[in-house]
Amino acid sequence: MATPGFVLQLRRRDDGDTTMRVGFTVTRKIGGAVIRNRMKRRLRALAREHLPTLGVPGADHVLIGRSGGIERDFSVLGQELAKALRKAN
């Protein structure tokens, strides 16, 4: 699911393991290393906050940062991630 701040990709593994895995990707199109690292930190914080309760057990979650994610308010990003996870579930 695409939002202005990030894209959430979800793949169910169907291997019987209920562990949730998460990955983060931010391309160089977003900006230099400082900007990319800041976006990755924001994505990690969002995942720590929302994946334990709303994540899909036994699935791989990938958050891809978009250029709009740096300027967006963190609470708005959190609401968008919660909505995307509910829709994926």
N, C-alpha and C positions, 0 to 999 in steps of 0.2 A: 504494500500500500504506500503510495506516495503522498507526502505532505510537503509544505513549503520548506521545512527545515531538514527533513531527512526522508529516506526511503526505507521501509521495513520489508525485508524478505524473510519468509518463513518456510522451512522445509521439514516435514515430519519424517523422522528416520525409520519408523516402524521396525525397530530392531529389538524391542522389548525393554530397552533401557529408558528409564524415565528422566534421565539427566537432561537439563536444559543447557544448551551451549549457545554462546553468543560471540559474534565477531563484529569488528568495526572497520569501516573503510572510509577514507577521506582522500580524494584525489588532489593532484597538484593544481587542478583547475580552480579549486576553492581559494588557494592562496599559498603563501610561503609556509615554511615549517612551523613557525610560531602560530599562525592561524590554524593550520591543520591540527596541531597538537591541542590547541584550545578547543576545537570542535570535537576531537576525540575524547577529551576530558568531559565535555558536556554530555556526549553520548554514553560514556561509561557511568556517569552519575545518574542519568535517566534509567539505564538498564538496572543499576543497583536498586533504584527506588521502585520500579514497576514490574520487573520480570518475576520476582519471587511470588507475587500475588496474581499477576495477569498473564504470565508467560505460559506457553504450551509445553507441558511435560513431554519429553521424548522428541523434542524438535530442535533444529538449529535456527537461531535468530541472527540475522545480519542487519546491522544498521549502517546505512550509507549516508554520510553527511552531504548536505547540499549547501550552496552558498548562502541561502536565506537563514540557515540555522545559527549563524554567528550573531546576527542582529536580533533574532527573535527572543522574546522574553522566555526565561527558563520554565516558568509555570505553564506557558502556552505550549512549549515543546512537550512538557509532561502530559498535558491534556491530550495532545495529538497522539503521543505514544500509547496512552491508555486506550484511546478510541481505536487505534490501529490494532492493538493486541486483542481487544474485545471482538473486533470484526474478524480477525484471523481465527479466533477460538470458536 
